[in-house]
Amino acid sequence: MTRLGRLLGSALITSLLYAGSSGQPSSAMGQCNPAQAIKIMDAELSRGKNLQQAFELVIKKKAFDGSKACITFIREESMKARESAPHIFKKLWLE
C-alpha cells in the first residue's frame, strides 16, 4: 500500500469514528488547511506519535475536509516545508 493510500485509509477511518461518535457527520470535518495540517503532524511526529495519531489530531483540529484532493495538497505542502517540517516530509515522501 502506498503512503497516500495509508493516509487516505487513516483519514477515512478516523473521520468515520469522529462522525459516528458525534452523531453529526457534517461537523466532523473542517476545511482543507494544508499548512496547518503540516504543522500539527510534524509537531506530533516529533513527539513520537505515529502518522495515524498525528492525522487524527489534524481531523480533530478541523484542518482536513475529507477529500482526496486535500491529501494531495497536504503532501505538496510537506514538500514545500521539508526544511521547516522534516518529520512529516520524511513520513510522506521517504518512507
N, C-alpha and C positions, 0 to 999 in steps of 0.2 A: 504494500500500500504506500502510496506517495505521501509526502509531507502535507500536501494540500488536501489529500483525501483524509488523512488523520485529523487535520484541523477542522475540516468540514464535518466529519463524523462527531468530533468532540463538540463542535458548535451545535449540531442538531440535537444530540443527547442532552446537553446542558440546557439548551433553550426549551426542550420539551419538559425537562424536570422543573425548570422555573415556571413555565406556563401552567403545568399541572398543579404545582403547589400553590400558585397564587389564585387560580381559578379565573384569571383574566389573561388570556393569551396575548392580547394586544399590548398589555403593559410590560410584558416580559422583555421586549426588545426595545432598544433605543435607536439612535441614529448612527449611521456609519461614521466613525471618527477615527481614522487610521492612526493619526498622530497620538491621540490619547491612548488608543489600544496598545501601541508600541511602548509607550512609557509605562503603562500598567504591567504589561507582560514582561518587559525587561527587568523591572523592579522585582517582580515576583520570582522570576528565574534566578536573579542574583541572590535571592533569599533562600534558594534551594528547592523551590516548588517545581513541579513538572509542567509541561506545556498545557496539559488539560486543566490543571489547577489554576494556572495563570489565565487561561482563556475563560474559565468560569468567572473570574473576577472582572474580566472585560465585559462580559454579559451583565453581571450584577451592576457594574458601573454605567451600563447602558451606552457603551461605545461600539456596539455591534448591532446591525439591523437584521441579521439573519440571512443575508443574501450571499451568494457565491461571489458576486462582484466585490462585496466588502472584504471578503477573504483575500481576493486578488489585490485590492488597494492596500490592505494591511501588509501583505508580502512586499509590495512595491515600496511602501513607506519604510519597511525594515531595511530594504536595500539602500535607500537614501540615508537612513540613520545608522548605518553599520558601524560608524565610529563612536557615536554617542550612545548606541544601544547594542553593544556587541553580543549580549546573551541571546536576545531574540533573533538577531541576524544569524547567528550560528545555528540555532534550532531550526529556523525556517529555510535556510539555504545550504548549510554544510553538513547537516546530519541526515 
